[in-house]
Amino acid sequence: MPTTSLSTPVTVTVAGQLVGAAGLVVQWISAPNLFASFGFPPGLFYVLGAAAIVLLNRRSNWAP
């Protein structure tokens, strides 16, 4: 049966990506007019998507 605990590198990687996402949200809150054409920072999708990829592939050979 596979374990559900995360390795230290995966935890650190996902935590760093969540901090980056939080930074994008802070930028959005502080200057929403910079993102008027899209409504919110599109980089948020990329950062959260990368975090999802790391979490979903955490058991593969190349995962951190």
PyMOL Python script that loads the backbone (N, CA, C, O; Angstrom):
from pymol import cmd

cmd.read_pdbstr("""\
ATOM      1  N   MET A   1       0.844  -1.174   0.000  1.00  0.00           N
ATOM      2  CA  MET A   1       0.000   0.000   0.000  1.00  0.00           C
ATOM      3  C   MET A   1       0.894   1.243   0.000  1.00  0.00           C
ATOM      4  O   MET A   1       1.807   1.331   0.821  1.00  0.00           O
ATOM      5  N   PRO A   2       0.657   2.211  -0.901  1.00  0.00           N
ATOM      6  CA  PRO A   2       1.499   3.412  -0.946  1.00  0.00           C
ATOM      7  C   PRO A   2       1.279   4.302   0.273  1.00  0.00           C
ATOM      8  O   PRO A   2       0.183   4.384   0.828  1.00  0.00           O
ATOM      9  N   THR A   3       2.344   4.950   0.658  1.00  0.00           N
ATOM     10  CA  THR A   3       2.234   5.885   1.775  1.00  0.00           C
ATOM     11  C   THR A   3       1.690   7.215   1.282  1.00  0.00           C
ATOM     12  O   THR A   3       1.846   7.562   0.111  1.00  0.00           O
ATOM     13  N   THR A   4       1.060   7.947   2.166  1.00  0.00           N
ATOM     14  CA  THR A   4       0.493   9.244   1.794  1.00  0.00           C
ATOM     15  C   THR A   4       1.335  10.404   2.286  1.00  0.00           C
ATOM     16  O   THR A   4       1.004  11.558   2.013  1.00  0.00           O
ATOM     17  N   SER A   5       2.417  10.129   3.004  1.00  0.00           N
ATOM     18  CA  SER A   5       3.255  11.222   3.491  1.00  0.00           C
ATOM     19  C   SER A   5       4.109  11.775   2.353  1.00  0.00           C
ATOM     20  O   SER A   5       4.473  11.055   1.423  1.00  0.00           O
ATOM     21  N   LEU A   6       4.417  13.048   2.444  1.00  0.00           N
ATOM     22  CA  LEU A   6       5.220  13.719   1.421  1.00  0.00           C
ATOM     23  C   LEU A   6       6.679  13.738   1.853  1.00  0.00           C
ATOM     24  O   LEU A   6       6.986  13.901   3.034  1.00  0.00           O
ATOM     25  N   SER A   7       7.570  13.572   0.889  1.00  0.00           N
ATOM     26  CA  SER A   7       8.990  13.668   1.200  1.00  0.00           C
ATOM     27  C   SER A   7       9.346  15.130   1.473  1.00  0.00           C
ATOM     28  O   SER A   7       8.592  16.037   1.121  1.00  0.00           O
ATOM     29  N   THR A   8      10.478  15.342   2.091  1.00  0.00           N
ATOM     30  CA  THR A   8      10.915  16.704   2.411  1.00  0.00           C
ATOM     31  C   THR A   8      11.086  17.564   1.161  1.00  0.00           C
ATOM     32  O   THR A   8      10.629  18.707   1.161  1.00  0.00           O
ATOM     33  N   PRO A   9      11.725  17.070   0.092  1.00  0.00           N
ATOM     34  CA  PRO A   9      11.854  17.915  -1.103  1.00  0.00           C
ATOM     35  C   PRO A   9      10.505  18.297  -1.721  1.00  0.00           C
ATOM     36  O   PRO A   9      10.329  19.428  -2.174  1.00  0.00           O
ATOM     37  N   VAL A  10       9.557  17.359  -1.741  1.00  0.00           N
ATOM     38  CA  VAL A  10       8.229  17.682  -2.285  1.00  0.00           C
ATOM     39  C   VAL A  10       7.546  18.717  -1.408  1.00  0.00           C
ATOM     40  O   VAL A  10       6.939  19.657  -1.920  1.00  0.00           O
ATOM     41  N   THR A  11       7.636  18.557  -0.107  1.00  0.00           N
ATOM     42  CA  THR A  11       7.024  19.513   0.814  1.00  0.00           C
ATOM     43  C   THR A  11       7.614  20.903   0.634  1.00  0.00           C
ATOM     44  O   THR A  11       6.881  21.891   0.588  1.00  0.00           O
ATOM     45  N   VAL A  12       8.933  20.982   0.532  1.00  0.00           N
ATOM     46  CA  VAL A  12       9.597  22.278   0.364  1.00  0.00           C
ATOM     47  C   VAL A  12       9.232  22.898  -0.983  1.00  0.00           C
ATOM     48  O   VAL A  12       8.997  24.103  -1.067  1.00  0.00           O
ATOM     49  N   THR A  13       9.183  22.086  -2.032  1.00  0.00           N
ATOM     50  CA  THR A  13       8.838  22.590  -3.360  1.00  0.00           C
ATOM     51  C   THR A  13       7.425  23.145  -3.391  1.00  0.00           C
ATOM     52  O   THR A  13       7.201  24.248  -3.889  1.00  0.00           O
ATOM     53  N   VAL A  14       6.474  22.391  -2.864  1.00  0.00           N
ATOM     54  CA  VAL A  14       5.083  22.845  -2.857  1.00  0.00           C
ATOM     55  C   VAL A  14       4.920  24.061  -1.953  1.00  0.00           C
ATOM     56  O   VAL A  14       4.175  24.981  -2.290  1.00  0.00           O
ATOM     57  N   ALA A  15       5.599  24.080  -0.818  1.00  0.00           N
ATOM     58  CA  ALA A  15       5.520  25.243   0.069  1.00  0.00           C
ATOM     59  C   ALA A  15       6.055  26.489  -0.629  1.00  0.00           C
ATOM     60  O   ALA A  15       5.467  27.564  -0.511  1.00  0.00           O
ATOM     61  N   GLY A  16       7.154  26.356  -1.346  1.00  0.00           N
ATOM     62  CA  GLY A  16       7.702  27.492  -2.090  1.00  0.00           C
ATOM     63  C   GLY A  16       6.753  27.984  -3.163  1.00  0.00           C
ATOM     64  O   GLY A  16       6.622  29.189  -3.378  1.00  0.00           O
ATOM     65  N   GLN A  17       6.089  27.056  -3.839  1.00  0.00           N
ATOM     66  CA  GLN A  17       5.130  27.455  -4.865  1.00  0.00           C
ATOM     67  C   GLN A  17       3.909  28.139  -4.253  1.00  0.00           C
ATOM     68  O   GLN A  17       3.363  29.072  -4.841  1.00  0.00           O
ATOM     69  N   LEU A  18       3.484  27.689  -3.095  1.00  0.00           N
ATOM     70  CA  LEU A  18       2.364  28.346  -2.422  1.00  0.00           C
ATOM     71  C   LEU A  18       2.748  29.743  -1.937  1.00  0.00           C
ATOM     72  O   LEU A  18       1.921  30.654  -1.959  1.00  0.00           O
ATOM     73  N   VAL A  19       3.989  29.915  -1.502  1.00  0.00           N
ATOM     74  CA  VAL A  19       4.465  31.253  -1.130  1.00  0.00           C
ATOM     75  C   VAL A  19       4.484  32.160  -2.358  1.00  0.00           C
ATOM     76  O   VAL A  19       4.112  33.330  -2.274  1.00  0.00           O
ATOM     77  N   GLY A  20       4.915  31.625  -3.492  1.00  0.00           N
ATOM     78  CA  GLY A  20       4.885  32.396  -4.737  1.00  0.00           C
ATOM     79  C   GLY A  20       3.472  32.780  -5.129  1.00  0.00           C
ATOM     80  O   GLY A  20       3.234  33.903  -5.575  1.00  0.00           O
ATOM     81  N   ALA A  21       2.527  31.857  -4.966  1.00  0.00           N
ATOM     82  CA  ALA A  21       1.122  32.156  -5.260  1.00  0.00           C
ATOM     83  C   ALA A  21       0.597  33.231  -4.315  1.00  0.00           C
ATOM     84  O   ALA A  21      -0.154  34.115  -4.729  1.00  0.00           O
ATOM     85  N   ALA A  22       0.990  33.155  -3.054  1.00  0.00           N
ATOM     86  CA  ALA A  22       0.575  34.185  -2.097  1.00  0.00           C
ATOM     87  C   ALA A  22       1.141  35.546  -2.492  1.00  0.00           C
ATOM     88  O   ALA A  22       0.468  36.565  -2.339  1.00  0.00           O
ATOM     89  N   GLY A  23       2.370  35.568  -2.997  1.00  0.00           N
ATOM     90  CA  GLY A  23       2.966  36.816  -3.469  1.00  0.00           C
ATOM     91  C   GLY A  23       2.197  37.405  -4.634  1.00  0.00           C
ATOM     92  O   GLY A  23       2.020  38.621  -4.712  1.00  0.00           O
ATOM     93  N   LEU A  24       1.738  36.552  -5.546  1.00  0.00           N
ATOM     94  CA  LEU A  24       0.924  37.039  -6.663  1.00  0.00           C
ATOM     95  C   LEU A  24      -0.404  37.607  -6.176  1.00  0.00           C
ATOM     96  O   LEU A  24      -0.886  38.610  -6.703  1.00  0.00           O
ATOM     97  N   VAL A  25      -0.988  36.972  -5.181  1.00  0.00           N
ATOM     98  CA  VAL A  25      -2.247  37.485  -4.626  1.00  0.00           C
ATOM     99  C   VAL A  25      -2.019  38.836  -3.955  1.00  0.00           C
ATOM    100  O   VAL A  25      -2.853  39.734  -4.078  1.00  0.00           O
ATOM    101  N   VAL A  26      -0.901  38.991  -3.249  1.00  0.00           N
ATOM    102  CA  VAL A  26      -0.581  40.279  -2.620  1.00  0.00           C
ATOM    103  C   VAL A  26      -0.401  41.358  -3.685  1.00  0.00           C
ATOM    104  O   VAL A  26      -0.875  42.482  -3.513  1.00  0.00           O
ATOM    105  N   GLN A  27       0.281  41.026  -4.787  1.00  0.00           N
ATOM    106  CA  GLN A  27       0.420  41.993  -5.884  1.00  0.00           C
ATOM    107  C   GLN A  27      -0.942  42.370  -6.452  1.00  0.00           C
ATOM    108  O   GLN A  27      -1.195  43.537  -6.753  1.00  0.00           O
ATOM    109  N   TRP A  28      -1.799  41.399  -6.595  1.00  0.00           N
ATOM    110  CA  TRP A  28      -3.138  41.632  -7.135  1.00  0.00           C
ATOM    111  C   TRP A  28      -3.937  42.545  -6.214  1.00  0.00           C
ATOM    112  O   TRP A  28      -4.627  43.449  -6.684  1.00  0.00           O
ATOM    113  N   ILE A  29      -3.850  42.315  -4.908  1.00  0.00           N
ATOM    114  CA  ILE A  29      -4.578  43.141  -3.943  1.00  0.00           C
ATOM    115  C   ILE A  29      -4.019  44.559  -3.909  1.00  0.00           C
ATOM    116  O   ILE A  29      -4.779  45.522  -3.806  1.00  0.00           O
ATOM    117  N   SER A  30      -2.695  44.693  -3.997  1.00  0.00           N
ATOM    118  CA  SER A  30      -2.086  46.019  -3.875  1.00  0.00           C
ATOM    119  C   SER A  30      -2.250  46.870  -5.128  1.00  0.00           C
ATOM    120  O   SER A  30      -2.320  48.095  -5.028  1.00  0.00           O
ATOM    121  N   ALA A  31      -2.313  46.257  -6.296  1.00  0.00           N
ATOM    122  CA  ALA A  31      -2.446  47.025  -7.543  1.00  0.00           C
ATOM    123  C   ALA A  31      -3.357  46.288  -8.528  1.00  0.00           C
ATOM    124  O   ALA A  31      -2.881  45.764  -9.535  1.00  0.00           O
ATOM    125  N   PRO A  32      -4.659  46.244  -8.248  1.00  0.00           N
ATOM    126  CA  PRO A  32      -5.562  45.502  -9.134  1.00  0.00           C
ATOM    127  C   PRO A  32      -5.670  46.106 -10.532  1.00  0.00           C
ATOM    128  O   PRO A  32      -6.047  45.414 -11.478  1.00  0.00           O
ATOM    129  N   ASN A  33      -5.341  47.387 -10.668  1.00  0.00           N
ATOM    130  CA  ASN A  33      -5.424  48.021 -11.988  1.00  0.00           C
ATOM    131  C   ASN A  33      -4.395  47.457 -12.968  1.00  0.00           C
ATOM    132  O   ASN A  33      -4.586  47.563 -14.179  1.00  0.00           O
ATOM    133  N   LEU A  34      -3.313  46.864 -12.473  1.00  0.00           N
ATOM    134  CA  LEU A  34      -2.321  46.252 -13.355  1.00  0.00           C
ATOM    135  C   LEU A  34      -2.862  44.999 -14.043  1.00  0.00           C
ATOM    136  O   LEU A  34      -2.350  44.584 -15.083  1.00  0.00           O
ATOM    137  N   PHE A  35      -3.882  44.411 -13.465  1.00  0.00           N
ATOM    138  CA  PHE A  35      -4.453  43.183 -14.011  1.00  0.00           C
ATOM    139  C   PHE A  35      -5.869  43.408 -14.522  1.00  0.00           C
ATOM    140  O   PHE A  35      -6.669  42.474 -14.570  1.00  0.00           O
ATOM    141  N   ALA A  36      -6.184  44.649 -14.906  1.00  0.00           N
ATOM    142  CA  ALA A  36      -7.543  44.999 -15.317  1.00  0.00           C
ATOM    143  C   ALA A  36      -7.976  44.244 -16.572  1.00  0.00           C
ATOM    144  O   ALA A  36      -9.150  43.902 -16.708  1.00  0.00           O
ATOM    145  N   SER A  37      -7.049  43.982 -17.487  1.00  0.00           N
ATOM    146  CA  SER A  37      -7.439  43.321 -18.736  1.00  0.00           C
ATOM    147  C   SER A  37      -7.817  41.857 -18.516  1.00  0.00           C
ATOM    148  O   SER A  37      -8.665  41.325 -19.232  1.00  0.00           O
ATOM    149  N   PHE A  38      -7.203  41.210 -17.545  1.00  0.00           N
ATOM    150  CA  PHE A  38      -7.476  39.789 -17.305  1.00  0.00           C
ATOM    151  C   PHE A  38      -8.319  39.575 -16.055  1.00  0.00           C
ATOM    152  O   PHE A  38      -9.004  38.559 -15.942  1.00  0.00           O
ATOM    153  N   GLY A  39      -8.279  40.511 -15.121  1.00  0.00           N
ATOM    154  CA  GLY A  39      -9.057  40.395 -13.890  1.00  0.00           C
ATOM    155  C   GLY A  39      -8.245  39.956 -12.688  1.00  0.00           C
ATOM    156  O   GLY A  39      -8.507  40.393 -11.568  1.00  0.00           O
ATOM    157  N   PHE A  40      -7.263  39.095 -12.908  1.00  0.00           N
ATOM    158  CA  PHE A  40      -6.376  38.643 -11.840  1.00  0.00           C
ATOM    159  C   PHE A  40      -5.081  38.171 -12.482  1.00  0.00           C
ATOM    160  O   PHE A  40      -5.046  37.959 -13.694  1.00  0.00           O
ATOM    161  N   PRO A  41      -4.021  38.002 -11.710  1.00  0.00           N
ATOM    162  CA  PRO A  41      -2.737  37.627 -12.296  1.00  0.00           C
ATOM    163  C   PRO A  41      -2.776  36.230 -12.923  1.00  0.00           C
ATOM    164  O   PRO A  41      -3.017  35.250 -12.219  1.00  0.00           O
ATOM    165  N   PRO A  42      -2.543  36.125 -14.231  1.00  0.00           N
ATOM    166  CA  PRO A  42      -2.580  34.813 -14.870  1.00  0.00           C
ATOM    167  C   PRO A  42      -1.452  33.887 -14.412  1.00  0.00           C
ATOM    168  O   PRO A  42      -1.553  32.669 -14.560  1.00  0.00           O
ATOM    169  N   GLY A  43      -0.388  34.451 -13.863  1.00  0.00           N
ATOM    170  CA  GLY A  43       0.699  33.625 -13.347  1.00  0.00           C
ATOM    171  C   GLY A  43       0.261  32.730 -12.203  1.00  0.00           C
ATOM    172  O   GLY A  43       0.906  31.724 -11.907  1.00  0.00           O
ATOM    173  N   LEU A  44      -0.832  33.099 -11.565  1.00  0.00           N
ATOM    174  CA  LEU A  44      -1.373  32.296 -10.473  1.00  0.00           C
ATOM    175  C   LEU A  44      -1.718  30.890 -10.960  1.00  0.00           C
ATOM    176  O   LEU A  44      -1.482  29.913 -10.249  1.00  0.00           O
ATOM    177  N   PHE A  45      -2.274  30.781 -12.168  1.00  0.00           N
ATOM    178  CA  PHE A  45      -2.582  29.468 -12.740  1.00  0.00           C
ATOM    179  C   PHE A  45      -1.318  28.639 -12.939  1.00  0.00           C
ATOM    180  O   PHE A  45      -1.308  27.440 -12.660  1.00  0.00           O
ATOM    181  N   TYR A  46      -0.259  29.271 -13.419  1.00  0.00           N
ATOM    182  CA  TYR A  46       0.988  28.553 -13.680  1.00  0.00           C
ATOM    183  C   TYR A  46       1.615  28.039 -12.388  1.00  0.00           C
ATOM    184  O   TYR A  46       2.064  26.895 -12.322  1.00  0.00           O
ATOM    185  N   VAL A  47       1.645  28.883 -11.372  1.00  0.00           N
ATOM    186  CA  VAL A  47       2.272  28.488 -10.110  1.00  0.00           C
ATOM    187  C   VAL A  47       1.464  27.380  -9.437  1.00  0.00           C
ATOM    188  O   VAL A  47       2.032  26.386  -8.985  1.00  0.00           O
ATOM    189  N   LEU A  48       0.151  27.545  -9.370  1.00  0.00           N
ATOM    190  CA  LEU A  48      -0.677  26.517  -8.738  1.00  0.00           C
ATOM    191  C   LEU A  48      -0.714  25.238  -9.577  1.00  0.00           C
ATOM    192  O   LEU A  48      -0.797  24.137  -9.032  1.00  0.00           O
ATOM    193  N   GLY A  49      -0.652  25.385 -10.894  1.00  0.00           N
ATOM    194  CA  GLY A  49      -0.584  24.204 -11.757  1.00  0.00           C
ATOM    195  C   GLY A  49       0.699  23.418 -11.547  1.00  0.00           C
ATOM    196  O   GLY A  49       0.684  22.187 -11.528  1.00  0.00           O
ATOM    197  N   ALA A  50       1.808  24.129 -11.388  1.00  0.00           N
ATOM    198  CA  ALA A  50       3.085  23.458 -11.120  1.00  0.00           C
ATOM    199  C   ALA A  50       3.044  22.737  -9.774  1.00  0.00           C
ATOM    200  O   ALA A  50       3.571  21.632  -9.645  1.00  0.00           O
ATOM    201  N   ALA A  51       2.421  23.356  -8.777  1.00  0.00           N
ATOM    202  CA  ALA A  51       2.281  22.704  -7.472  1.00  0.00           C
ATOM    203  C   ALA A  51       1.436  21.437  -7.597  1.00  0.00           C
ATOM    204  O   ALA A  51       1.749  20.417  -6.984  1.00  0.00           O
ATOM    205  N   ALA A  52       0.374  21.502  -8.386  1.00  0.00           N
ATOM    206  CA  ALA A  52      -0.478  20.324  -8.592  1.00  0.00           C
ATOM    207  C   ALA A  52       0.294  19.210  -9.295  1.00  0.00           C
ATOM    208  O   ALA A  52       0.149  18.038  -8.944  1.00  0.00           O
ATOM    209  N   ILE A  53       1.114  19.568 -10.285  1.00  0.00           N
ATOM    210  CA  ILE A  53       1.909  18.559 -10.992  1.00  0.00           C
ATOM    211  C   ILE A  53       2.886  17.878 -10.036  1.00  0.00           C
ATOM    212  O   ILE A  53       3.042  16.658 -10.076  1.00  0.00           O
ATOM    213  N   VAL A  54       3.539  18.652  -9.185  1.00  0.00           N
ATOM    214  CA  VAL A  54       4.486  18.070  -8.227  1.00  0.00           C
ATOM    215  C   VAL A  54       3.756  17.133  -7.272  1.00  0.00           C
ATOM    216  O   VAL A  54       4.243  16.041  -6.976  1.00  0.00           O
ATOM    217  N   LEU A  55       2.587  17.555  -6.787  1.00  0.00           N
ATOM    218  CA  LEU A  55       1.843  16.706  -5.858  1.00  0.00           C
ATOM    219  C   LEU A  55       1.335  15.433  -6.528  1.00  0.00           C
ATOM    220  O   LEU A  55       1.406  14.353  -5.941  1.00  0.00           O
ATOM    221  N   LEU A  56       0.827  15.551  -7.747  1.00  0.00           N
ATOM    222  CA  LEU A  56       0.269  14.382  -8.426  1.00  0.00           C
ATOM    223  C   LEU A  56       1.342  13.394  -8.879  1.00  0.00           C
ATOM    224  O   LEU A  56       1.075  12.197  -8.983  1.00  0.00           O
ATOM    225  N   ASN A  57       2.542  13.880  -9.147  1.00  0.00           N
ATOM    226  CA  ASN A  57       3.624  13.012  -9.622  1.00  0.00           C
ATOM    227  C   ASN A  57       4.678  12.744  -8.562  1.00  0.00           C
ATOM    228  O   ASN A  57       5.815  12.415  -8.902  1.00  0.00           O
ATOM    229  N   ARG A  58       4.340  12.871  -7.312  1.00  0.00           N
ATOM    230  CA  ARG A  58       5.330  12.758  -6.244  1.00  0.00           C
ATOM    231  C   ARG A  58       5.935  11.362  -6.119  1.00  0.00           C
ATOM    232  O   ARG A  58       6.983  11.208  -5.491  1.00  0.00           O
ATOM    233  N   ARG A  59       5.312  10.356  -6.692  1.00  0.00           N
ATOM    234  CA  ARG A  59       5.842   8.997  -6.566  1.00  0.00           C
ATOM    235  C   ARG A  59       6.635   8.559  -7.788  1.00  0.00           C
ATOM    236  O   ARG A  59       7.158   7.445  -7.807  1.00  0.00           O
ATOM    237  N   SER A  60       6.739   9.402  -8.804  1.00  0.00           N
ATOM    238  CA  SER A  60       7.484   9.010  -9.998  1.00  0.00           C
ATOM    239  C   SER A  60       8.991   9.098  -9.742  1.00  0.00           C
ATOM    240  O   SER A  60       9.433   9.681  -8.752  1.00  0.00           O
ATOM    241  N   ASN A  61       9.758   8.516 -10.642  1.00  0.00           N
ATOM    242  CA  ASN A  61      11.215   8.454 -10.452  1.00  0.00           C
ATOM    243  C   ASN A  61      11.887   9.813 -10.489  1.00  0.00           C
ATOM    244  O   ASN A  61      12.915  10.004  -9.839  1.00  0.00           O
ATOM    245  N   TRP A  62      11.338  10.759 -11.229  1.00  0.00           N
ATOM    246  CA  TRP A  62      11.997  12.054 -11.385  1.00  0.00           C
ATOM    247  C   TRP A  62      11.495  13.099 -10.395  1.00  0.00           C
ATOM    248  O   TRP A  62      11.976  14.232 -10.416  1.00  0.00           O
ATOM    249  N   ALA A  63      10.557  12.760  -9.542  1.00  0.00           N
ATOM    250  CA  ALA A  63      10.007  13.724  -8.583  1.00  0.00           C
ATOM    251  C   ALA A  63      11.071  14.110  -7.558  1.00  0.00           C
ATOM    252  O   ALA A  63      11.972  13.327  -7.258  1.00  0.00           O
ATOM    253  N   PRO A  64      10.950  15.341  -7.019  1.00  0.00           N
ATOM    254  CA  PRO A  64      11.934  15.758  -6.006  1.00  0.00           C
ATOM    255  C   PRO A  64      11.821  14.938  -4.738  1.00  0.00           C
ATOM    256  O   PRO A  64      12.573  15.161  -3.790  1.00  0.00           O
TER     257      PRO A  64
END
""", "prot")
cmd.dss("prot")
cmd.show_as("cartoon", "prot")
cmd.util.cbc("prot")
cmd.orient("prot")
